[in-house]
Amino acid sequence: MTLRKAFAVTVTTLALGTSVSSFASEATSYHYGMDLDIAKVVSVDAPTSTQGQTSTATLTYRDSSGQLRAVSYVQPTVLANQN
């Protein structure tokens, strides 16, 4: 692989990664029963949180027509020592 090709691949990868992350900030909020047309999952951004705190995750995906879409949802809390 030449230096020019390696540079082009790097720039393209960075541009695509930036566009996906900026698109994910425009995610629609998920609600129960929502009809999702997921053909391929692109990424899942699920930040870690401390115990007892909820966090919002974002699922970025392509639908059956190839459109890039994102949906955000609240992750349930997990408590370690539940009785």
Secondary structure, DSSP 8 states (H G I E B T S, - for coil): --HHHHHHHHHHHHHHHHHHHHHHTT-EE--TT-----SEEEEEE-----TT--EEEEEEEE-TT--EEEEEEEE----TT--
